[in-house]
Amino acid sequence: MNELTEALKEMALTLGAFKVGIATTETLAGGPPSADLRYVLPEAKSAVCFALAFDQSLIGPYFKKEDHKSLETNKVRITTLANGIALEMAGFLQQYGYKAVPQAANFVYRMDTENWMQEMHPPISHRYLAVRSGIGHLGYSGNIITKEYGSAIVLASVVTDAELVPTDPLPEEENYCDECRLCLSVCSSGYVDPVEKTTVTLGGQEFSYGKRRSNSRCFLVCGGLTGLNSSGKWSTWSPARFKIPEKDEDFPTATPAAIQAFLGRPKFKGGFFICLIPGSRMEYTCSNCHFICHPDREVRNERYRMLTESGVVIQEPDGTRRAVSPEEAKKFLKSMPPERRRLY
């Protein structure tokens, strides 16, 4: 199967990936449920995982609140390209007589529990496949980080019954994550625990990262339902100011009101489509942990400075958004009619 393995790796790279790895049921053995390839294909033996990069030149203007749509559009379209590569590779395998199931980069969830829309568990964790197959390391955020593009990447996979040759994980001493925790500092939702870690065992090897709290935290902030940092000095690209609960158990009662307000605000162009909200459409207003991490610590620090000095986003009646000082934002909100202010 070495020839098929090499052909699939070359295919992923040719179609747009910058890194590709192979994981098998053996190299993923002992892992969490989302590392079980048989969930999506009972006969599964292997998975091809690959990474595509977002445009690094768009991150600065995004963090400085100069340009939102360019990076969002890039993220949406590169993610869509990753999905297309997975679909094309699956079709390639199927025509050679193998079973193969493409796994979308995002927005597809396990539906076998009562609260699946709140849990947002993926059929397969691309992150576990990626770290075990040598695409990158796990940063403290739990995101995959790479020496080429930091964490500003997207992952997708193809699960198959073909017996492919696995690739080795990267040496841990090459992991550039120094636990600077800037990924936590730019996350207004408190998604990752600052102290406690999660350790998973994949094929006899252990991998650790910061323990993640409820996925509802990321949904509330990264999906644009709210965005003001607790410091009050900066925000995401969301113009909303709804309070972010401190406890995970309080999110089910806090989220519906934020969703209704979100639906009442001016419509936007672009964004992505997702089943978890009425209207099925949201936009990337945060992704800060995704874009802050870079192999060069100075670049990380500069991105942090850009974000924390970018100000607070407000929204005009026509939907236009712009960043202003915290003081100006307060005056702007206070000047709104009560019925409009309730949307923010």
Secondary structure, 3 states (H helix, E strand, C coil): CHHHHHHHHHHHHHHCCCEEEEEECCCCCCCCHHHCHHHCCCCCCEEEEEEEECCHHHHHHHHCCCCCHHHHHHHHHHHHHHHHHHHHHHHHHHCCCCCEEEECCCCCCCCCCCCHHHHCCCCCCHHHHHHHHCCCEECCCCCEEECCCECCEEEEEEEECCCCCCCCCCCHHHCCCCCCCHHHHCCCCCCEEEEEEEEEEECCEEEEEEEECCHHHHHHHHCCCCCECCCCCCECCCCCCCCCCCCHHHHHHHHHHHHHHHHHCCCCCCCEECCCCCCCEECCCCCHHHHHCCCCHHHHHHHHHHHHCCCEEEECCCCCEEEECHHHHHHHHHHCCHHHHCCC
